């Protein structure tokens, strides 16, 4: 599909040098940066490699694939073939230019020894400080440009610093900002962006505005920084806890617990998180399984399959009113060897037992605070996996203050599905689930 660029995108493409793009979601920042990278590669033959980084391989590949799409549409004869044909990590052009995509995780080891001609940093608000420190030497001898793109994630970190500071440390950057509202309302009608599509997009924005707090909406769709939005799990804590490799053999001396986050209608991914507990009560994250676009019947079969392998002590899943988990729960409760293991844990206030007899209420913050406390106390270790790390990094909180009501904490994020599975598995595996554990915000 031939891209039709908005006016702000055309200006971005025309601008030379370092650039930073801070926007709302779904405005076309990946598309325009993919085109920017493609044009640079074509117009600068035999230049040093173009490198695209992001916290995870999936995120890095998103921009990388947009670049390949742009080159395939506009310069198909410039893409090398045969042994040098494109792979999941590299595009080679016959002009002698290579384009790489790399996940950087928590420390940026993958880029520390590279020489980079042009750098694209996607999901930049999620990139840890240690990674930024590894980037500068990679560009030192090439005079290469840095293009940074992201939606905000709280008023902190290098992405935030680069955006708000125009002093000597950051004065080389040209700044671009556009909100989702501006794009959806003002994008010219064409064969791809029809009136029907625009009306549905505007409707979805209105639905998001009604569903989200003002601060979250401003961050996600207006591209605004807000220092009242904070991360639940710090980079330092994640680095300290995310140290494990997946186990190769199931350990019979461990008790195993499963936490399931079931994808909502329209969502792509759901996750199955497995935590083991040793005889001293310490917890280890043993596996993280992500499934894409599966039916509830497939979810049920996967839980049954995993239980046959792991023989779980407890299976905790989101099965509150109005969720897809209700039907999954109902069917699993009919399976003889599962009905005593399956526990419904909802993200909203609800009774703790499935018979609705308990008056205690379990809130989303209870689940997150429990995992946070376990991490801070050194009672749980998690997988050193980029997707796990990215999910923990995405979890944010804000305090909601309404006149005449007690202050409440609201937890949210745009990539929390792994974290949501983890908080359930950790709750199930906790020795005393009824401790009044609260995190130190």
C-alpha positions as CSV (number, residue, x, y, z in Angstrom):
1,X,0.0,0.0,0.0
2,X,1.4,3.3,-1.1
3,X,1.7,5.6,1.9
4,X,0.0,9.0,1.9
5,X,1.7,11.3,4.4
6,X,0.1,13.9,6.6
7,X,1.6,17.4,6.5
8,X,3.4,17.0,9.8
9,X,4.9,13.7,8.5
10,X,6.2,15.5,5.3
11,X,7.9,18.1,7.4
12,X,9.5,15.4,9.6
13,X,10.9,13.7,6.4
14,X,12.3,17.0,5.2
15,X,14.1,17.8,8.4
16,X,17.7,16.8,8.7
17,X,19.8,16.0,11.8
18,X,18.7,14.7,15.2
19,X,14.9,14.5,15.7
20,X,12.6,13.6,18.6
21,X,9.0,12.7,18.0
22,X,6.6,12.8,21.0
23,X,3.1,11.9,20.1
24,X,-0.2,10.2,21.0
25,X,-0.8,6.6,19.9
26,X,-1.5,5.5,16.4
27,X,-0.6,8.7,14.7
28,X,1.8,7.1,12.2
29,X,5.1,7.8,13.8
30,X,6.5,4.3,13.0
31,X,5.4,4.7,9.3
32,X,7.1,8.0,8.9
33,X,10.3,6.9,10.7
34,X,10.3,3.7,8.5
35,X,10.1,6.0,5.4
36,X,12.8,8.3,6.9
37,X,15.2,5.3,7.4
38,X,14.4,4.0,4.0
39,X,15.1,7.3,2.3
40,X,18.3,7.8,4.3
41,X,19.6,4.3,3.3
42,X,18.9,5.0,-0.4
43,X,20.4,8.4,-0.5
44,X,23.6,7.6,1.6
45,X,25.2,4.6,-0.2
46,X,28.0,2.8,1.7
47,X,27.2,4.6,4.9
48,X,27.7,3.0,8.3
49,X,24.8,0.7,9.5
50,X,21.4,2.1,10.4
51,X,20.3,0.6,13.7
52,X,16.8,0.4,15.2
53,X,16.5,-0.3,18.9
54,X,13.6,-0.8,21.3
55,X,13.2,-2.5,24.7
56,X,12.1,-5.8,23.1
57,X,12.6,-7.6,19.9
58,X,8.9,-7.3,19.0
59,X,9.0,-3.5,19.4
60,X,12.2,-3.1,17.5
61,X,10.9,-5.3,14.7
62,X,7.7,-3.1,14.4
63,X,9.7,-0.1,13.0
64,X,12.1,-2.5,11.1
65,X,9.2,-4.1,9.3
66,X,7.7,-0.6,8.4
67,X,11.1,0.2,6.9
68,X,11.2,-3.0,4.8
69,X,7.6,-2.3,3.7
70,X,8.6,1.2,2.5
71,X,11.7,0.0,0.7
72,X,9.7,-2.9,-0.9
73,X,7.0,-0.5,-2.2
74,X,9.4,2.3,-3.4
75,X,12.8,0.7,-4.1
76,X,12.3,-3.0,-4.6
77,X,15.3,-3.3,-6.9
78,X,17.6,-1.9,-4.2
79,X,17.0,-4.7,-1.7
80,X,19.7,-7.4,-1.8
81,X,18.6,-10.9,-2.7
82,X,19.9,-14.4,-2.4
83,X,22.2,-15.0,0.6
84,X,21.8,-11.3,1.6
85,X,18.0,-11.2,1.4
86,X,16.2,-9.6,4.3
87,X,16.0,-11.5,7.6
88,X,14.2,-10.8,10.9
89,X,17.3,-8.8,12.0
90,X,18.9,-7.3,8.9
91,X,18.1,-5.6,5.6
92,X,20.9,-5.3,3.1
93,X,20.7,-2.9,0.2
94,X,22.8,-3.3,-3.0
95,X,24.0,0.3,-2.2
96,X,26.1,-1.3,0.6
97,X,24.0,-0.1,3.5
98,X,22.8,-2.5,6.2
99,X,19.7,-1.9,8.5
100,X,19.6,-3.8,11.8
101,X,16.9,-4.2,14.4
102,X,18.0,-5.0,18.0
103,X,16.3,-5.3,21.4
104,X,18.3,-3.6,24.1
105,X,16.7,-5.0,27.3
106,X,17.9,-3.3,30.6
107,X,21.6,-2.7,29.8
108,X,22.1,-2.2,26.0
109,X,24.8,-4.9,25.7
110,X,23.7,-5.6,22.2
111,X,24.7,-2.1,21.0
112,X,27.7,-1.4,23.2
113,X,30.3,-2.5,20.6
114,X,28.6,-1.3,17.5
115,X,29.5,1.6,15.2
116,X,26.3,3.2,14.1
117,X,25.7,5.6,11.2
118,X,22.1,6.4,12.1
119,X,20.1,5.4,15.1
120,X,16.4,5.0,15.6
121,X,15.1,4.6,19.2
122,X,11.5,3.3,19.3
123,X,9.5,3.2,22.5
124,X,12.1,5.6,23.9
125,X,10.2,6.4,27.1
126,X,10.7,2.7,28.1
127,X,14.5,2.7,27.5
128,X,16.5,2.5,30.8
129,X,19.2,5.0,31.7
130,X,21.9,2.4,31.3
131,X,21.0,1.8,27.7
132,X,21.2,5.5,26.8
133,X,24.8,5.5,28.3
134,X,25.7,2.8,25.8
135,X,24.3,4.7,22.8
136,X,26.6,7.8,22.6
137,X,29.9,5.9,21.9
138,X,28.3,4.0,19.1
139,X,27.7,7.3,17.2
140,X,30.9,9.1,18.3
141,X,33.1,8.5,15.2
142,X,30.4,8.6,12.5
143,X,28.6,11.9,13.3
144,X,25.4,10.0,12.9
145,X,22.0,11.3,13.7
146,X,19.6,10.0,16.4
147,X,15.9,9.8,15.8
148,X,13.9,9.2,19.0
149,X,10.2,8.3,19.0
150,X,7.7,7.4,21.7
151,X,4.5,8.1,23.5
152,X,5.3,9.5,27.0
153,X,5.4,7.2,30.1
154,X,5.5,9.6,33.0
155,X,7.7,12.7,33.4
156,X,11.0,11.0,33.9
157,X,13.9,9.4,32.0
158,X,16.1,10.4,29.1
159,X,13.2,10.7,26.6
160,X,11.5,13.2,28.9
161,X,14.8,15.1,29.5
162,X,15.5,15.3,25.8
163,X,12.0,16.6,25.1
164,X,11.8,19.3,27.7
165,X,15.5,20.5,27.7
166,X,16.8,22.7,25.0
167,X,20.2,23.4,26.5
168,X,23.6,22.3,25.2
169,X,23.0,18.7,26.0
170,X,19.9,18.5,23.7
171,X,19.9,21.5,21.4
172,X,20.7,19.5,18.3
173,X,17.2,17.9,18.3
174,X,14.3,19.2,16.2
175,X,11.1,18.5,18.1
176,X,7.9,17.1,16.6
177,X,4.6,16.7,18.5
178,X,1.2,15.6,17.3
179,X,-1.9,14.3,19.2
180,X,-4.1,11.4,18.2
181,X,-7.0,13.8,18.2
182,X,-5.3,16.1,15.7
183,X,-4.5,13.3,13.3
184,X,-7.9,11.5,13.5
185,X,-9.8,14.7,13.0
186,X,-7.6,16.5,10.4
187,X,-6.1,13.8,8.2
188,X,-7.3,14.4,4.7
189,X,-9.9,11.9,3.3
190,X,-8.4,9.5,0.8
191,X,-8.8,6.0,-0.5
192,X,-7.4,4.5,2.7
193,X,-8.6,7.1,5.2
194,X,-12.3,7.3,4.4
195,X,-15.0,9.2,6.2
196,X,-16.3,5.9,7.7
197,X,-12.8,5.1,9.1
198,X,-12.4,8.6,10.5
199,X,-15.8,8.5,12.2
200,X,-14.9,5.1,13.8
201,X,-11.5,6.4,14.9
202,X,-13.1,9.5,16.6
203,X,-15.7,7.3,18.3
204,X,-12.9,5.1,19.7
205,X,-11.2,8.2,21.0
206,X,-14.4,9.3,22.8
207,X,-14.7,5.8,24.3
208,X,-11.1,5.9,25.5
209,X,-11.7,9.3,27.0
210,X,-14.8,8.0,28.9
211,X,-12.9,4.9,30.1
212,X,-9.6,6.5,31.1
213,X,-8.6,9.1,33.6
214,X,-7.8,12.6,32.3
215,X,-4.1,12.0,33.0
216,X,-3.9,8.7,31.3
217,X,-5.8,9.9,28.2
218,X,-3.6,12.9,28.0
219,X,-0.5,10.7,28.1
220,X,-1.7,8.0,25.7
221,X,-3.5,10.1,23.1
222,X,-2.4,13.7,23.5
223,X,1.3,12.9,24.0
224,X,1.5,14.9,27.3
225,X,4.0,14.3,30.1
226,X,2.5,14.2,33.6
227,X,4.6,13.9,36.7
228,X,1.6,12.5,38.6
229,X,1.9,9.3,36.6
230,X,4.6,7.0,38.0
231,X,6.0,3.6,37.4
232,X,5.1,0.8,39.8
233,X,8.3,-1.2,39.2
234,X,11.5,0.8,38.9
235,X,14.3,-0.2,36.4
236,X,16.6,-0.9,39.4
237,X,14.1,-3.3,41.0
238,X,13.4,-5.0,37.7
239,X,17.1,-5.5,37.0
240,X,17.6,-6.9,40.5
241,X,14.7,-9.4,40.1
242,X,14.7,-10.4,36.4
243,X,17.7,-12.8,36.5
244,X,16.4,-16.3,35.8
245,X,16.4,-18.4,32.7
246,X,13.5,-20.7,31.8
247,X,13.9,-24.1,33.4
248,X,14.5,-27.1,31.1
249,X,13.1,-29.8,33.4
250,X,10.1,-29.4,35.6
251,X,11.2,-29.7,39.3
252,X,9.2,-32.1,41.3
253,X,10.4,-30.6,44.6
254,X,8.7,-27.3,43.7
255,X,5.0,-26.4,44.0
256,X,3.8,-24.8,40.8
257,X,1.2,-22.0,40.3
258,X,-0.4,-20.6,37.1
259,X,-1.6,-17.1,36.5
260,X,-3.6,-16.4,33.4
261,X,-4.4,-13.1,31.8
262,X,-7.2,-13.7,29.2
263,X,-7.2,-11.4,26.2
264,X,-10.3,-9.2,25.9
265,X,-12.3,-8.9,22.7
266,X,-10.1,-7.2,20.0
267,X,-6.8,-7.8,22.0
268,X,-4.1,-9.9,20.4
269,X,-2.3,-11.6,23.2
270,X,-3.0,-13.5,26.4
271,X,-0.4,-14.9,28.8
272,X,0.2,-17.9,31.0
273,X,2.7,-17.2,33.8
274,X,4.1,-20.1,35.8
275,X,5.7,-19.6,39.3
276,X,7.3,-22.3,41.4
277,X,7.7,-22.2,45.2
278,X,10.5,-24.1,47.0
279,X,10.3,-25.7,50.4
280,X,11.5,-22.4,52.0
281,X,8.7,-20.4,50.4
282,X,10.8,-18.6,47.9
283,X,9.3,-18.0,44.5
284,X,10.8,-18.4,41.0
285,X,9.3,-17.5,37.7
286,X,9.6,-20.7,35.7
287,X,7.9,-19.9,32.3
288,X,6.1,-17.2,30.4
289,X,3.9,-18.2,27.5
290,X,2.2,-15.8,25.2
291,X,-0.6,-16.9,22.8
292,X,-1.9,-14.7,20.0
293,X,-5.5,-14.4,19.0
294,X,-6.8,-17.6,20.4
295,X,-10.4,-18.6,21.2
296,X,-11.7,-19.2,24.7
297,X,-11.9,-22.9,23.9
298,X,-8.2,-22.9,23.0
299,X,-7.4,-21.1,26.3
300,X,-9.2,-23.8,28.2
301,X,-7.3,-26.5,26.3
302,X,-4.0,-24.8,27.0
303,X,-4.7,-24.6,30.8
304,X,-5.6,-28.3,30.8
305,X,-2.4,-29.1,28.8
306,X,-0.2,-27.1,31.1
307,X,-1.8,-28.6,34.2
308,X,-1.0,-32.1,32.9
309,X,2.7,-31.1,32.6
310,X,3.0,-29.1,35.8
311,X,0.3,-30.4,38.2
312,X,-0.4,-26.9,39.5
313,X,-1.4,-26.3,43.1
314,X,-3.5,-23.4,42.0
315,X,-4.7,-21.8,38.8
316,X,-5.6,-18.1,39.1
317,X,-7.4,-16.3,36.3
318,X,-9.3,-13.1,35.7
319,X,-13.0,-14.1,35.8
320,X,-14.9,-11.1,36.9
321,X,-18.3,-10.1,35.7
322,X,-18.3,-9.2,32.0
323,X,-15.0,-10.8,31.2
324,X,-14.3,-13.7,28.8
325,X,-12.7,-15.5,31.8
326,X,-16.2,-16.3,33.2
327,X,-16.9,-18.8,30.5
328,X,-13.4,-20.3,30.8
329,X,-13.9,-20.6,34.6
330,X,-17.3,-22.3,34.2
331,X,-15.9,-24.9,31.8
332,X,-12.8,-25.6,33.9
333,X,-14.9,-26.1,37.0
334,X,-16.4,-29.0,35.2
335,X,-13.0,-30.8,34.8
336,X,-12.6,-33.1,37.7
337,X,-8.9,-32.6,38.4
338,X,-9.1,-28.8,38.0
339,X,-12.3,-27.7,39.8
340,X,-10.5,-27.5,43.2
341,X,-7.5,-25.7,41.7
342,X,-9.1,-22.9,39.6
343,X,-9.5,-19.6,41.5
344,X,-11.2,-16.6,40.0
345,X,-9.3,-13.4,40.7
346,X,-10.7,-10.2,39.2
347,X,-9.2,-6.8,38.8
348,X,-12.2,-5.1,40.4
349,X,-13.5,-5.3,44.0
350,X,-15.1,-8.7,44.5
351,X,-15.4,-11.3,47.2
352,X,-12.3,-13.5,47.6
353,X,-14.1,-16.8,47.2
354,X,-16.1,-18.0,44.3
355,X,-19.2,-18.6,46.5
356,X,-19.4,-14.9,47.4
357,X,-19.3,-15.6,51.1
358,X,-16.3,-13.6,52.1
359,X,-16.7,-9.9,52.8
360,X,-13.0,-9.1,52.1
361,X,-12.4,-7.3,48.9
362,X,-9.5,-7.9,46.5
363,X,-8.5,-4.9,44.4
364,X,-6.1,-4.6,41.5
365,X,-3.6,-2.6,43.7
366,X,-3.6,-5.6,46.2
367,X,-2.4,-7.9,43.5
368,X,0.3,-5.5,42.3
369,X,1.4,-4.5,45.8
370,X,1.8,-8.2,46.7
371,X,4.1,-8.7,43.7
372,X,6.0,-5.5,44.5
373,X,6.5,-6.4,48.1
374,X,7.8,-9.9,47.1
375,X,10.3,-8.3,44.7
376,X,11.4,-5.7,47.2
377,X,11.9,-8.3,49.9
378,X,13.9,-10.6,47.7
379,X,11.2,-13.4,47.9
380,X,10.7,-13.8,44.2
381,X,13.0,-13.9,41.1
382,X,11.7,-13.4,37.6
383,X,12.7,-14.4,34.1
384,X,15.3,-12.3,32.4
385,X,13.1,-12.0,29.3
386,X,12.7,-8.8,27.3
387,X,8.9,-9.2,27.1
388,X,8.6,-9.7,30.8
389,X,10.7,-6.7,31.5
390,X,8.8,-4.5,29.0
391,X,5.5,-5.5,30.6
392,X,6.7,-4.6,34.1
393,X,8.1,-1.3,32.8
394,X,4.7,-0.4,31.3
395,X,2.8,-0.6,34.6
396,X,2.0,2.9,35.9
397,X,-0.1,4.3,38.7
398,X,-1.8,7.6,39.7
399,X,-3.8,8.8,42.6
400,X,-7.4,9.7,41.9
401,X,-8.8,12.4,44.2
402,X,-12.5,13.2,44.2
403,X,-14.2,15.6,46.5
404,X,-15.9,13.8,49.4
405,X,-14.3,10.5,48.6
406,X,-11.2,8.8,49.9
407,X,-8.1,8.9,47.7
408,X,-7.7,5.9,45.4
409,X,-4.8,4.4,43.5
410,X,-5.4,3.6,39.9
411,X,-3.0,1.2,38.1
412,X,-2.9,1.0,34.3
413,X,-0.6,0.4,31.3
414,X,-0.6,-0.4,27.6
415,X,1.4,-3.6,27.7
416,X,0.5,-5.2,31.0
417,X,-0.7,-8.6,30.0
418,X,2.4,-10.4,31.3
419,X,2.4,-8.4,34.5
420,X,-1.3,-9.2,34.9
421,X,-0.6,-12.9,34.7
422,X,2.3,-12.6,37.1
423,X,0.3,-10.8,39.8
424,X,-2.2,-13.6,39.8
425,X,0.4,-16.4,39.9
426,X,2.3,-14.5,42.6
427,X,-0.9,-14.1,44.6
428,X,-1.6,-17.8,44.3
429,X,1.9,-18.7,45.4
430,X,2.1,-16.3,48.3
431,X,2.3,-18.1,51.6
432,X,-0.2,-15.7,53.3
433,X,-2.5,-14.1,50.8
434,X,-4.3,-12.1,53.5
435,X,-1.4,-10.0,54.7
436,X,-2.1,-6.3,54.5
437,X,0.9,-5.6,52.2
438,X,1.1,-2.1,50.8
439,X,3.9,-0.7,48.6
440,X,5.9,2.4,49.6
441,X,5.0,5.0,47.0
